[in-house]
Amino acid sequence: MVSSERFQAIRAFLQAAEAESFSAAAVQLGLSKSTVGKAIARLEERLQVRLFQRTTRKLALTDAGRSFRDSCRQALDELARAEAALASHAHAPVGRLRIALPALFGRDRVMPILLNLLHRHERLEIEALFSSRHVDFIEDGVDLAVRIGELPDTISLTARRLGMQRVVTCASPLYLDRHGRPGHPDRLAEHQCIGILSDDHVLPWRFAERGKRLLLPVRGRLRVGQMQAALAAACAGTGLTQVPHWLAAEALAAGKLEIVLAAFEPPGLPVHVVWPSDAAMSARMRATIDALVEGLAEPSS
């Protein structure tokens, strides 16, 4: 390893070679002429060669001095390239990022953003986990997680809001023309409600009336374990269902579904990206968070 003294002597040598003067080199380095001269003398003694031809009027490099100058410049250029490469790693997304996602929202809304991020950063690697449970960041080795719903009040997590997820009640126009359009959530008892199963229980439907939130048990002949299946059944005219707006958006735009009970739509659920508060913010984490914020800038409706 090159000591600080040796490195300073090389700097003095290169500066003197460039300026062709010990005095000029001393001014540029902020040293005395004597200090520069002694440093180069010690360098010549250690190398056992003369680096300069000294006259009263001119300071010129010897053949050995020119060869040593070129080698030193090459070494310093390589060091500069190494520093630049390290700096670029510090600011560019590099390496593996592990992110936990809600299964359906993650697949349909988040994955396109992550794929675009991979296309833009060739040295980035992403591992996406899909689960309805909240992962343990340490035990599962997760860097980031996207979560839907209110977050617990904790200082252990940092969060950035990505948007809101609306929930809508909808059915096909064919079903509504045949069975009527409910004007109030209480009238759902008169309709076929396509239930969504979670842990063998049908999820209650959410509504709001006069600022109060309502949870309403629903019944029907069809109960499914996937929202996509409930959506497909609603499109087929089987009954009403309640799903995220973003999931039904395409069918709504195509006229396959129609929203009902819009006046009783519940407050949206916040969508956040979260990470441990004590985690170091790597470039890959920062790039992923920024991409999610940008990609989901519109409400996650």
BAFI-3210 file (N, C-alpha, C; in Angstrom, 3 decimals, decimal comma, padded with zeros to 6 digits):
// residues 301
n [1|2|3|4|5|6|7|8|9|10|11|12|13|14|15|16|17|18|19|20|21|22|23|24|25|26|27|28|29|30|31|32|33|34|35|36|37|38|39|40|41|42|43|44|45|46|47|48|49|50|51|52|53|54|55|56|57|58|59|60|61|62|63|64|65|66|67|68|69|70|71|72|73|74|75|76|77|78|79|80|81|82|83|84|85|86|87|88|89|90|91|92|93|94|95|96|97|98|99|100|101|102|103|104|105|106|107|108|109|110|111|112|113|114|115|116|117|118|119|120|121|122|123|124|125|126|127|128|129|130|131|132|133|134|135|136|137|138|139|140|141|142|143|144|145|146|147|148|149|150|151|152|153|154|155|156|157|158|159|160|161|162|163|164|165|166|167|168|169|170|171|172|173|174|175|176|177|178|179|180|181|182|183|184|185|186|187|188|189|190|191|192|193|194|195|196|197|198|199|200|201|202|203|204|205|206|207|208|209|210|211|212|213|214|215|216|217|218|219|220|221|222|223|224|225|226|227|228|229|230|231|232|233|234|235|236|237|238|239|240|241|242|243|244|245|246|247|248|249|250|251|252|253|254|255|256|257|258|259|260|261|262|263|264|265|266|267|268|269|270|271|272|273|274|275|276|277|278|279|280|281|282|283|284|285|286|287|288|289|290|291|292|293|294|295|296|297|298|299|300|301]
n.u [000,849|000,503|002,074|001,025|003,016|004,566|002,677|002,192|004,684|004,695|002,609|003,824|005,947|004,570|003,267|005,433|006,604|004,654|004,557|007,171|008,834|010,013|009,273|006,863|005,307|005,230|003,711|001,243|000,568|000,411|002,599|005,965|008,824|011,087|010,019|008,795|011,044|012,560|010,836|010,769|013,427|013,725|012,078|013,464|015,710|014,642|013,739|016,045|016,858|017,400|015,008|014,692|016,453|018,404|018,899|020,143|018,321|016,288|014,008|013,918|012,521|014,055|014,690|013,886|012,302|010,214|009,050|008,232|006,452|004,414|003,499|002,586|000,513|-001,204|-001,892|-003,209|-005,327|-006,695|-007,409|-009,164|-011,171|-012,071|-013,089|-015,146|-016,759|-017,549|-018,943|-021,023|-022,343|-023,330|-025,337|-026,922|-029,497|-028,666|-028,250|-030,091|-033,533|-036,062|-039,475|-042,649|-045,970|-049,527|-051,564|-053,421|-053,623|-050,911|-050,124|-051,639|-051,425|-048,948|-046,830|-046,487|-045,205|-042,847|-041,681|-041,153|-039,273|-037,169|-036,487|-035,349|-033,131|-030,470|-028,879|-030,330|-032,088|-035,105|-037,147|-040,309|-042,782|-045,907|-048,605|-051,300|-050,881|-049,203|-045,851|-042,878|-040,311|-037,601|-037,421|-038,401|-036,687|-037,255|-037,254|-039,018|-042,563|-045,837|-048,843|-052,325|-054,839|-055,447|-052,532|-050,727|-050,066|-046,937|-043,487|-041,628|-041,824|-041,482|-043,363|-044,692|-047,291|-049,216|-051,636|-055,249|-057,580|-060,552|-063,713|-066,289|-069,741|-071,282|-072,953|-074,085|-075,656|-077,702|-078,506|-079,406|-081,473|-083,288|-083,725|-083,877|-082,580|-080,889|-081,772|-080,815|-078,465|-079,808|-081,592|-080,288|-080,767|-082,724|-081,536|-079,247|-076,181|-072,847|-070,632|-067,410|-064,955|-062,968|-060,729|-062,695|-064,917|-067,500|-066,779|-067,928|-069,809|-068,806|-070,051|-071,103|-072,938|-074,288|-071,876|-071,198|-069,685|-070,582|-070,891|-071,988|-073,470|-073,738|-075,703|-075,957|-076,287|-073,852|-070,527|-067,173|-063,599|-061,923|-061,444|-061,377|-062,912|-065,393|-065,872|-066,016|-068,293|-070,225|-070,171|-071,273|-073,900|-074,783|-075,187|-074,865|-071,748|-068,984|-066,123|-062,661|-062,390|-060,432|-060,105|-062,509|-062,612|-062,120|-064,237|-066,363|-065,936|-066,371|-069,049|-069,978|-070,441|-072,182|-072,187|-073,725|-075,519|-073,893|-074,027|-073,591|-071,030|-068,123|-065,455|-062,304|-059,570|-056,370|-053,290|-050,035|-046,437|-044,122|-041,345|-038,702|-037,936|-035,322|-033,783|-031,144|-031,229|-030,984|-029,845|-031,360|-033,695|-034,631|-035,067|-037,080|-039,166|-039,663|-040,498|-042,870|-044,407|-044,631|-045,817|-048,253|-049,502|-051,988|-055,152|-055,555|-057,863]
n.v [-001,200|002,214|004,703|007,710|009,652|008,822|009,012|011,785|012,624|011,650|013,173|015,695|015,305|014,855|017,309|019,051|018,066|018,743|021,538|022,163|023,243|023,616|025,681|026,693|024,409|024,192|026,436|025,789|023,523|024,482|024,438|024,800|025,685|024,308|022,094|020,695|020,149|018,500|016,339|015,228|014,588|012,573|010,700|010,100|008,986|006,706|005,333|005,080|006,393|009,153|011,614|014,122|016,421|018,948|022,351|025,715|027,212|025,578|022,872|019,594|016,466|013,302|010,322|008,159|009,578|010,485|008,053|007,159|009,203|008,785|006,260|006,836|008,649|006,960|005,189|006,925|007,715|005,306|004,981|007,143|006,279|004,055|005,272|006,757|004,715|003,505|005,608|005,831|003,431|003,996|005,759|004,629|002,227|-000,869|-004,371|-006,694|-006,278|-006,875|-007,208|-007,057|-007,766|-007,116|-009,712|-009,524|-006,733|-006,247|-007,844|-006,770|-003,940|-003,099|-004,704|-004,037|-001,551|-002,259|-003,927|-002,110|-000,600|-002,447|-002,649|-000,191|-000,136|-002,007|-003,418|-003,929|-006,107|-007,789|-009,244|-010,331|-010,829|-012,336|-011,966|-012,148|-011,656|-009,671|-009,237|-010,117|-007,934|-008,425|-011,233|-012,277|-011,135|-008,778|-005,761|-003,684|-003,036|-003,116|-001,902|-002,087|-000,211|001,195|002,129|000,746|002,673|003,279|003,672|002,152|001,785|003,391|005,283|005,928|007,505|006,114|006,276|005,987|003,358|002,795|001,293|-000,360|-001,099|-003,252|-004,474|-006,393|-004,666|-006,221|-007,924|-005,977|-004,771|-006,799|-007,365|-005,024|-001,886|-001,458|000,954|001,524|000,264|-001,510|-002,820|-004,835|-007,360|-008,326|-009,142|-011,122|-011,551|-011,704|-013,342|-012,898|-015,015|-015,305|-016,935|-018,917|-017,428|-015,188|-012,050|-009,038|-006,361|-003,018|000,188|003,655|006,069|009,173|010,032|007,937|004,765|001,653|-001,843|-004,506|-007,629|-009,988|-012,071|-014,805|-017,062|-017,701|-017,994|-017,082|-017,568|-015,723|-012,393|-011,853|-013,915|-013,314|-010,918|-011,766|-013,370|-011,464|-009,951|-011,842|-011,733|-012,844|-011,685|-009,070|-007,558|-006,581|-004,847|-003,694|-000,555|-000,227|-002,822|-003,401|-001,505|-001,766|-003,411|-001,775|000,439|-000,746|-001,189|-003,536|-003,769|-001,997|000,644|000,647|002,046|004,263|006,561|005,657|004,863|003,650|005,230|005,494|003,112|003,692|003,438|002,398|002,451|000,819|000,633|-000,508|001,786|002,092|001,265|001,474|003,774|002,634|003,016|001,436|001,008|003,635|004,291|002,463|003,164|005,797|005,214|003,816|005,781|007,623|006,019|005,304|007,658|008,789|008,447|005,221|003,866]
n.w [000,000|-000,832|000,993|002,723|002,607|000,421|-001,603|-001,614|-002,465|-005,069|-006,134|-005,947|-007,721|-010,190|-010,477|-010,648|-012,971|-014,809|-014,573|-015,057|-013,182|-009,890|-008,210|-009,297|-009,050|-006,278|-005,567|-006,736|-005,298|-002,776|-001,090|000,215|-001,804|-000,997|000,346|-001,745|-003,347|-001,588|-001,262|-003,842|-004,116|-002,165|-003,341|-005,689|-004,534|-003,332|-005,560|-006,900|-009,214|-011,480|-011,880|-012,936|-015,029|-013,886|-014,324|-014,113|-015,453|-016,412|-015,899|-016,632|-017,646|-017,261|-019,275|-017,711|-015,945|-017,630|-018,306|-015,784|-015,140|-017,036|-016,235|-013,666|-014,234|-015,619|-013,574|-011,797|-013,402|-013,588|-010,937|-010,694|-012,425|-010,998|-008,701|-009,865|-010,841|-008,452|-007,321|-009,156|-008,668|-006,179|-006,735|-008,657|-009,344|-008,269|-007,907|-005,729|-004,979|-002,707|-002,571|-001,045|-001,927|-002,113|-003,358|-005,698|-006,340|-006,474|-008,644|-010,826|-010,727|-009,626|-010,656|-013,496|-013,216|-011,888|-013,802|-015,847|-014,507|-014,304|-017,002|-017,411|-015,773|-015,947|-014,179|-011,973|-009,784|-009,049|-006,614|-006,209|-003,867|-003,286|-001,263|001,111|003,720|006,243|005,881|007,728|007,981|008,647|009,152|006,737|004,985|003,543|001,656|000,908|001,168|-000,151|001,002|001,631|003,107|006,406|008,187|010,976|013,916|014,266|015,054|013,910|011,221|008,064|005,746|002,461|000,807|-001,788|-003,067|-003,307|-002,818|-004,279|-003,558|-005,184|-005,769|-007,990|-010,970|-013,814|-016,559|-017,663|-015,541|-013,716|-015,145|-015,120|-012,418|-011,049|-009,705|-006,764|-004,300|-001,856|000,578|002,301|000,700|-000,510|000,376|-001,188|-003,441|-005,478|-004,153|-004,877|-003,032|-001,511|-000,462|002,467|004,400|004,729|005,356|004,383|003,163|004,644|003,111|002,445|003,263|003,334|005,142|005,703|006,792|008,426|008,759|007,347|007,811|006,080|006,190|003,536|001,335|-000,918|-003,728|-004,739|-003,831|-003,831|-003,931|-005,046|-006,178|-008,907|-009,947|-008,836|-010,145|-012,815|-012,652|-012,040|-014,383|-016,036|-015,370|-012,998|-010,510|-008,002|-007,071|-004,947|-005,443|-005,873|-007,566|-009,556|-010,458|-011,673|-013,631|-016,450|-017,340|-016,596|-018,255|-020,690|-020,620|-019,578|-016,928|-014,323|-012,012|-008,838|-006,037|-005,609|-004,079|-001,575|-001,393|000,222|002,189|000,529|000,576|001,887|000,079|000,582|000,340|002,312|004,647|006,848|009,448|010,314|008,229|005,832|003,177|000,163|-003,270|-004,996|-003,507|-003,277|-005,987|-006,629|-004,889|-005,777|-008,385|-007,895|-006,625|-008,719|-010,719|-009,600|-009,224|-009,846|-008,200|-006,766|-008,054]
ca.u [000,000|001,281|001,905|000,648|004,229|004,947|001,672|002,433|005,884|004,288|001,871|004,796|006,674|003,714|003,021|006,684|006,783|003,694|004,911|008,599|009,411|009,701|008,612|005,471|004,629|005,021|002,593|000,010|000,275|000,315|003,748|007,170|009,697|011,984|009,278|008,642|012,364|012,961|009,968|011,204|014,755|013,505|011,496|014,568|016,573|013,979|013,676|017,436|016,987|017,185|013,766|014,816|017,717|018,241|019,840|019,731|017,238|015,249|013,811|013,440|012,435|014,933|013,921|013,250|011,274|009,058|008,411|007,562|005,311|003,341|002,956|001,822|-000,726|-002,075|-002,398|-004,174|-006,527|-007,405|-008,008|-010,306|-012,248|-012,606|-013,917|-016,355|-017,613|-018,131|-019,932|-022,196|-023,063|-024,019|-026,465|-027,719|-030,095|-027,866|-028,416|-031,402|-034,539|-037,130|-040,664|-043,854|-047,116|-050,834|-051,549|-054,115|-053,160|-049,507|-050,005|-052,243|-051,081|-047,560|-045,864|-046,099|-044,261|-041,573|-041,102|-040,598|-038,061|-036,128|-036,068|-034,558|-031,911|-030,073|-028,199|-031,274|-032,793|-036,292|-037,873|-041,644|-043,533|-047,331|-049,224|-052,297|-050,437|-048,140|-044,588|-041,903|-039,226|-036,331|-037,517|-038,613|-035,657|-037,948|-036,816|-040,189|-043,855|-046,992|-049,949|-053,607|-055,558|-054,813|-051,309|-050,637|-049,296|-045,683|-042,281|-040,702|-041,983|-041,626|-044,317|-045,066|-048,615|-049,246|-052,948|-056,417|-058,302|-062,004|-064,471|-067,579|-070,721|-071,647|-073,603|-074,266|-076,933|-078,715|-079,033|-080,119|-082,730|-084,204|-084,003|-083,981|-081,376|-081,147|-081,586|-080,211|-077,838|-080,755|-082,337|-079,470|-081,351|-083,619|-080,711|-078,174|-074,890|-071,740|-069,756|-065,980|-064,537|-061,656|-060,664|-063,988|-065,988|-067,831|-066,454|-069,052|-069,634|-068,621|-070,792|-071,083|-074,177|-074,249|-070,586|-070,964|-069,288|-071,456|-070,473|-073,254|-073,370|-074,498|-075,962|-076,266|-076,062|-072,473|-069,431|-065,917|-062,399|-061,109|-062,182|-061,529|-064,041|-066,605|-066,055|-066,471|-069,670|-071,069|-070,258|-072,132|-075,276|-075,143|-075,621|-074,059|-070,522|-068,269|-064,708|-061,945|-062,747|-059,421|-060,301|-063,709|-062,586|-062,216|-065,603|-067,240|-065,748|-066,941|-070,484|-070,326|-070,867|-072,726|-072,074|-074,955|-075,322|-072,741|-074,173|-073,210|-069,670|-067,352|-064,172|-061,272|-058,508|-055,066|-052,267|-048,711|-045,240|-043,531|-040,057|-038,238|-037,420|-033,874|-033,097|-030,381|-031,925|-030,116|-030,296|-032,422|-034,921|-035,100|-035,589|-038,336|-040,183|-040,006|-041,250|-044,226|-045,106|-044,951|-046,704|-049,569|-049,790|-053,440|-055,755|-055,638|-059,316]
ca.v [000,000|003,444|005,539|009,094|010,394|008,451|009,551|013,216|012,798|011,426|014,374|016,772|014,983|015,080|018,737|019,664|017,675|019,500|022,956|022,286|024,152|023,304|026,849|026,727|023,259|024,498|027,376|025,077|022,551|025,160|024,030|025,597|025,110|023,381|020,871|019,984|019,649|017,392|015,192|014,611|014,011|011,301|009,790|009,645|008,122|005,418|004,649|004,957|006,951|010,591|011,885|015,422|017,080|020,267|023,405|026,978|027,823|024,671|021,596|018,693|015,056|012,314|009,238|007,418|010,454|010,458|006,737|007,117|010,119|008,128|005,178|007,457|009,182|005,820|004,676|007,888|007,634|004,084|005,273|008,019|005,463|003,222|006,143|007,099|003,524|003,340|006,677|005,513|002,374|004,587|006,551|003,873|001,024|-002,061|-005,462|-007,299|-005,655|-007,832|-006,416|-007,831|-007,120|-007,776|-010,574|-009,043|-005,376|-006,345|-008,389|-005,942|-002,529|-002,818|-005,397|-003,274|-000,507|-002,907|-004,397|-000,927|-000,235|-003,389|-002,311|001,044|-000,330|-003,364|-004,122|-004,092|-007,382|-007,661|-010,427|-009,897|-011,818|-012,034|-012,554|-011,311|-011,385|-008,690|-009,944|-009,640|-007,427|-009,071|-012,683|-012,589|-010,481|-007,881|-004,363|-002,814|-003,708|-002,295|-002,289|-001,425|-000,048|002,066|001,582|000,875|003,828|002,734|004,389|001,187|001,791|004,637|005,030|006,964|007,216|005,917|006,610|005,454|002,306|002,861|000,050|-000,080|-002,173|-003,225|-005,635|-006,202|-004,024|-007,257|-008,320|-004,841|-004,580|-007,877|-007,436|-003,686|-001,268|-001,139|002,371|001,622|-001,010|-002,420|-003,544|-005,921|-008,647|-008,749|-009,432|-012,108|-010,904|-012,650|-013,184|-013,194|-015,773|-015,108|-017,852|-019,619|-016,511|-014,213|-010,695|-008,088|-005,248|-001,739|001,341|004,831|006,840|010,344|010,078|006,738|003,590|000,502|-003,165|-005,195|-009,026|-010,221|-013,474|-015,135|-018,471|-017,903|-017,473|-017,439|-017,215|-014,754|-011,240|-011,952|-014,806|-012,565|-009,940|-012,489|-013,797|-010,271|-009,637|-012,854|-011,496|-013,703|-010,879|-007,908|-007,830|-005,393|-005,054|-002,440|000,096|-000,471|-004,166|-003,393|-000,342|-002,151|-003,885|-000,608|001,253|-001,485|-001,326|-004,866|-003,583|-000,687|000,906|000,957|002,520|005,171|007,535|005,010|004,336|003,874|005,911|004,657|002,580|004,226|002,512|002,898|001,620|000,947|-000,008|-000,276|003,142|002,086|000,717|002,415|004,024|002,331|003,584|000,599|001,294|004,976|004,249|001,712|003,999|006,902|004,662|003,501|007,056|008,185|005,139|005,260|009,050|008,948|007,613|003,812|003,774]
ca.w [000,000|-000,933|002,171|002,441|002,243|-000,943|-002,512|-001,713|-003,281|-006,458|-006,523|-006,155|-008,950|-011,350|-010,607|-011,117|-014,363|-015,588|-014,550|-015,395|-012,188|-008,492|-007,624|-009,755|-008,448|-004,866|-005,486|-007,086|-004,243|-001,493|-000,288|-000,050|-002,833|-000,323|000,630|-003,013|-003,747|-000,717|-001,543|-005,093|-003,858|-001,467|-004,320|-006,542|-003,726|-003,134|-006,858|-007,350|-010,562|-011,550|-012,586|-013,592|-015,326|-013,304|-014,690|-013,488|-016,226|-016,878|-015,240|-017,687|-017,262|-017,872|-019,903|-016,622|-015,412|-018,524|-018,169|-014,478|-015,229|-017,787|-015,406|-012,575|-014,796|-015,919|-012,297|-011,269|-014,240|-013,191|-009,637|-010,942|-012,993|-009,915|-007,859|-010,619|-010,883|-007,128|-007,149|-009,970|-007,962|-005,036|-007,197|-009,617|-008,763|-008,551|-006,950|-005,501|-004,125|-002,378|-002,270|-000,743|-002,560|-002,069|-004,540|-006,889|-006,627|-006,865|-010,001|-011,864|-010,677|-009,263|-011,503|-014,695|-012,825|-011,590|-015,063|-016,514|-013,765|-014,722|-018,361|-017,368|-014,981|-016,313|-013,076|-010,873|-009,682|-008,201|-006,166|-005,780|-003,106|-003,310|-000,079|001,772|005,088|006,406|006,058|008,704|007,139|008,974|008,975|005,329|004,183|002,614|001,676|000,797|001,095|-000,499|001,871|001,404|004,361|007,392|008,759|012,430|014,391|014,777|014,618|013,316|009,773|007,311|004,661|001,488|000,279|-003,234|-003,607|-002,610|-003,522|-004,157|-003,621|-005,815|-005,894|-009,400|-011,575|-015,249|-016,918|-017,874|-014,231|-013,118|-015,872|-014,738|-010,983|-010,489|-009,153|-005,352|-003,977|-000,520|000,938|002,944|-000,316|-001,060|000,778|-002,262|-004,616|-005,419|-003,899|-005,079|-001,882|-001,655|000,707|003,084|005,542|004,800|005,735|003,349|003,601|004,617|002,178|003,135|002,753|004,215|005,090|006,587|007,471|009,229|007,987|007,557|007,383|005,847|005,732|002,301|001,052|-002,303|-004,041|-005,202|-003,000|-004,502|-003,180|-005,777|-006,674|-010,361|-010,213|-008,519|-011,214|-014,004|-012,412|-012,161|-015,815|-016,652|-014,973|-011,875|-009,385|-007,632|-006,326|-004,481|-005,759|-006,114|-008,830|-010,583|-010,990|-012,507|-014,525|-017,864|-017,587|-016,503|-019,459|-021,824|-020,449|-019,079|-015,545|-013,969|-010,571|-008,106|-004,664|-005,614|-002,991|-000,323|-001,545|001,451|001,987|-000,082|001,435|001,478|-000,399|000,958|000,313|003,646|004,876|008,225|009,655|010,531|007,054|005,008|001,920|-000,974|-004,541|-005,567|-002,770|-003,639|-007,357|-006,635|-004,223|-006,679|-009,514|-007,417|-006,395|-010,030|-011,473|-008,976|-008,826|-009,869|-007,158|-007,125|-007,980]
c.u [000,881|001,000|001,531|001,856|004,630|003,972|001,878|003,665|005,558|003,495|002,830|005,563|005,831|003,462|004,261|006,935|005,862|004,114|006,333|009,286|009,015|008,906|007,133|004,666|004,313|003,825|001,278|-000,406|000,103|001,427|004,916|007,982|010,617|011,290|009,113|009,968|012,792|012,114|010,422|012,575|014,619|012,919|012,576|015,488|015,956|013,954|015,064|017,587|016,855|015,960|013,837|016,269|017,550|019,330|019,344|018,543|016,048|015,227|013,197|013,451|013,504|014,064|013,187|012,106|010,021|008,301|007,628|006,336|004,136|002,693|002,100|000,491|-001,715|-002,701|-003,457|-005,465|-007,362|-008,095|-009,243|-011,485|-012,896|-013,514|-015,226|-017,323|-018,302|-019,206|-021,191|-023,008|-023,876|-025,278|-027,350|-028,290|-029,334|-028,167|-029,867|-032,274|-035,685|-038,341|-041,858|-045,075|-048,411|-051,036|-052,168|-053,659|-051,708|-049,337|-050,466|-051,745|-049,599|-046,564|-045,533|-045,087|-042,879|-040,896|-040,483|-039,305|-036,904|-035,608|-035,150|-033,231|-031,456|-029,416|-029,081|-031,918|-033,961|-036,851|-039,199|-042,357|-044,996|-048,002|-050,244|-051,888|-049,367|-046,840|-043,795|-040,660|-037,911|-036,387|-037,650|-037,591|-036,215|-037,438|-037,999|-041,453|-044,915|-048,167|-051,178|-054,359|-054,803|-053,594|-051,342|-049,771|-048,021|-044,510|-041,295|-040,774|-042,063|-042,512|-044,419|-046,395|-048,576|-050,586|-054,050|-057,057|-059,800|-062,592|-065,849|-068,451|-071,268|-072,310|-073,741|-075,581|-078,050|-079,345|-079,886|-081,446|-083,759|-084,657|-084,120|-082,671|-081,651|-080,872|-080,923|-079,569|-078,797|-081,515|-081,541|-080,000|-082,277|-082,849|-079,759|-076,843|-073,799|-070,721|-068,317|-065,496|-063,141|-061,626|-062,031|-065,130|-066,232|-067,561|-067,700|-068,755|-069,602|-069,421|-070,600|-072,393|-074,128|-072,962|-070,275|-070,629|-070,171|-070,777|-071,724|-072,996|-074,238|-074,641|-076,280|-075,947|-074,632|-071,496|-068,124|-064,727|-061,497|-061,977|-062,381|-062,718|-065,363|-066,913|-066,591|-067,925|-070,635|-071,248|-071,199|-073,590|-075,738|-075,652|-074,739|-072,774|-069,905|-066,774|-064,005|-062,292|-061,738|-059,590|-061,480|-063,652|-062,780|-063,645|-066,600|-067,153|-066,380|-068,454|-070,928|-070,834|-071,373|-072,626|-073,450|-074,572|-074,121|-072,815|-073,739|-071,796|-068,845|-066,084|-063,149|-060,246|-057,165|-054,114|-050,909|-047,622|-044,515|-042,202|-039,619|-037,598|-035,907|-033,102|-032,341|-031,075|-030,968|-030,683|-031,420|-033,746|-035,500|-035,720|-036,937|-039,459|-040,630|-040,842|-042,683|-045,031|-045,536|-045,993|-048,112|-049,990|-051,276|-054,020|-055,916|-057,096|-059,852]
c.v [001,246|004,313|006,949|009,900|010,099|009,035|011,057|013,497|012,613|012,625|015,527|016,556|015,301|016,566|019,459|019,322|018,484|020,962|023,230|023,253|023,703|024,455|026,896|025,583|023,543|025,438|026,643|024,078|023,199|024,771|024,976|024,901|024,070|022,044|020,040|019,377|018,449|016,143|014,472|013,975|012,663|010,253|009,232|008,694|006,743|004,626|004,387|005,331|008,463|010,828|013,182|015,724|018,523|021,200|024,673|027,592|026,877|023,399|020,660|017,263|014,248|011,263|008,429|008,240|010,453|009,134|006,646|008,028|009,449|007,017|005,742|008,011|008,059|005,274|005,606|007,898|006,417|004,278|006,158|007,234|004,592|004,040|006,494|005,927|003,306|004,388|006,381|004,406|002,957|005,321|005,813|002,631|-000,230|-003,107|-005,853|-006,459|-006,651|-007,042|-007,332|-007,068|-007,854|-008,509|-009,925|-007,645|-005,398|-006,832|-007,399|-004,504|-002,264|-003,462|-004,654|-002,174|-001,108|-003,421|-003,240|-000,480|-001,155|-003,058|-001,089|000,878|-001,779|-004,126|-004,287|-005,473|-007,205|-009,037|-009,946|-011,054|-011,394|-012,753|-011,583|-010,966|-010,301|-009,416|-009,328|-009,222|-008,164|-010,567|-013,070|-011,920|-009,516|-006,447|-003,402|-003,663|-002,692|-002,807|-001,434|-001,377|000,865|001,375|001,696|002,072|003,311|003,537|003,448|001,172|003,215|004,341|006,224|006,566|007,143|006,305|006,056|004,376|002,445|001,458|000,385|-001,328|-002,113|-004,527|-005,360|-005,486|-005,045|-007,679|-007,190|-004,569|-005,625|-007,778|-006,069|-003,207|-000,873|000,331|002,589|000,269|-001,999|-003,268|-004,689|-007,293|-009,193|-009,206|-010,600|-011,359|-011,947|-012,411|-013,551|-013,813|-015,381|-015,941|-018,485|-018,736|-015,532|-012,808|-009,817|-006,972|-003,943|-000,647|002,502|005,589|007,935|010,358|008,861|005,556|002,402|-000,764|-004,017|-006,637|-009,210|-011,720|-013,653|-016,594|-018,764|-017,220|-017,979|-016,945|-016,227|-013,609|-011,316|-012,830|-014,111|-011,559|-010,619|-012,939|-012,624|-009,887|-010,601|-012,722|-012,307|-012,909|-009,667|-008,371|-006,513|-005,654|-003,699|-001,863|-000,212|-001,856|-004,194|-002,347|-000,716|-002,592|-002,730|000,236|000,587|-001,652|-002,688|-004,810|-002,166|-000,519|001,220|001,424|003,463|006,181|006,979|004,414|004,640|004,675|004,953|004,183|003,145|003,112|003,135|001,920|001,883|000,218|000,289|001,094|003,182|001,543|001,816|002,554|003,832|002,963|002,757|000,795|002,632|004,972|003,539|002,525|005,124|006,407|004,344|004,781|007,657|007,341|005,065|006,655|009,349|008,071|006,181|003,384|002,422]
c.w [000,000|000,283|001,751|001,987|000,802|-001,957|-002,703|-002,567|-004,759|-006,975|-006,818|-007,456|-010,181|-011,566|-011,134|-012,581|-015,266|-015,701|-015,006|-014,445|-010,800|-007,857|-008,015|-009,142|-006,991|-004,693|-005,733|-006,014|-002,879|-000,540|-000,571|-001,127|-002,229|-000,070|-000,633|-003,441|-002,918|-000,994|-002,812|-004,919|-003,155|-002,428|-005,227|-005,789|-003,558|-004,442|-007,441|-008,819|-010,452|-012,416|-013,382|-013,921|-014,861|-013,830|-014,026|-014,199|-016,474|-016,047|-016,282|-017,182|-017,963|-018,554|-018,840|-016,021|-016,280|-018,406|-016,860|-014,480|-015,932|-016,966|-014,276|-013,078|-015,089|-014,641|-011,710|-012,083|-013,868|-011,845|-009,804|-011,512|-011,925|-009,003|-008,562|-010,672|-009,556|-006,878|-007,950|-009,330|-006,822|-005,465|-008,187|-008,949|-009,206|-007,490|-006,742|-004,576|-003,945|-001,882|-002,074|-001,237|-002,241|-003,393|-005,776|-007,295|-007,097|-008,283|-011,054|-011,885|-010,457|-010,225|-012,799|-014,385|-012,564|-012,856|-015,837|-015,836|-014,148|-016,118|-018,364|-016,642|-015,101|-015,171|-011,844|-010,942|-008,713|-007,881|-005,585|-005,095|-003,081|-002,144|000,499|003,195|005,092|006,720|007,205|007,917|007,389|008,659|007,509|004,415|003,158|002,785|001,726|000,811|000,689|000,315|001,584|002,727|005,307|008,002|010,278|012,801|015,043|014,236|013,941|011,799|009,244|006,110|003,732|000,859|-001,241|-003,849|-002,736|-003,477|-003,247|-004,207|-004,165|-005,812|-007,311|-009,834|-013,058|-015,515|-017,126|-016,554|-013,643|-013,825|-015,451|-013,282|-010,316|-009,889|-007,697|-005,069|-002,639|-000,189|001,597|001,931|-000,925|-000,683|-000,298|-003,505|-004,373|-005,274|-004,002|-003,964|-002,196|-000,353|001,157|004,358|005,809|005,287|004,593|003,897|003,586|003,623|002,958|002,435|003,725|004,025|006,147|007,429|008,330|008,318|008,364|007,062|007,290|005,407|004,487|002,071|-000,424|-002,563|-004,467|-004,265|-003,603|-003,694|-003,879|-006,278|-008,185|-010,727|-009,924|-009,621|-012,467|-013,854|-012,532|-013,627|-016,537|-016,229|-013,787|-010,682|-009,191|-006,960|-005,905|-004,604|-005,873|-007,492|-009,923|-011,216|-011,967|-013,615|-015,984|-018,208|-017,506|-017,766|-020,679|-021,716|-019,968|-017,642|-015,356|-012,451|-010,006|-006,706|-004,551|-004,475|-001,648|-000,397|-000,301|001,166|001,383|000,942|000,978|001,054|-000,106|000,529|001,629|003,701|006,305|008,369|009,811|009,336|006,322|003,655|000,752|-002,243|-005,146|-004,830|-003,187|-005,032|-007,405|-006,004|-005,153|-007,863|-009,108|-007,203|-007,736|-010,746|-010,912|-008,513|-008,849|-008,771|-007,643|-007,080|-008,401]
res [m|v|s|s|e|r|f|q|a|i|r|a|f|l|q|a|a|e|a|e|s|f|s|a|a|a|v|q|l|g|l|s|k|s|t|v|g|k|a|i|a|r|l|e|e|r|l|q|v|r|l|f|q|r|t|t|r|k|l|a|l|t|d|a|g|r|s|f|r|d|s|c|r|q|a|l|d|e|l|a|r|a|e|a|a|l|a|s|h|a|h|a|p|v|g|r|l|r|i|a|l|p|a|l|f|g|r|d|r|v|m|p|i|l|l|n|l|l|h|r|h|e|r|l|e|i|e|a|l|f|s|s|r|h|v|d|f|i|e|d|g|v|d|l|a|v|r|i|g|e|l|p|d|t|i|s|l|t|a|r|r|l|g|m|q|r|v|v|t|c|a|s|p|l|y|l|d|r|h|g|r|p|g|h|p|d|r|l|a|e|h|q|c|i|g|i|l|s|d|d|h|v|l|p|w|r|f|a|e|r|g|k|r|l|l|l|p|v|r|g|r|l|r|v|g|q|m|q|a|a|l|a|a|a|c|a|g|t|g|l|t|q|v|p|h|w|l|a|a|e|a|l|a|a|g|k|l|e|i|v|l|a|a|f|e|p|p|g|l|p|v|h|v|v|w|p|s|d|a|a|m|s|a|r|m|r|a|t|i|d|a|l|v|e|g|l|a|e|p|s|s]
***
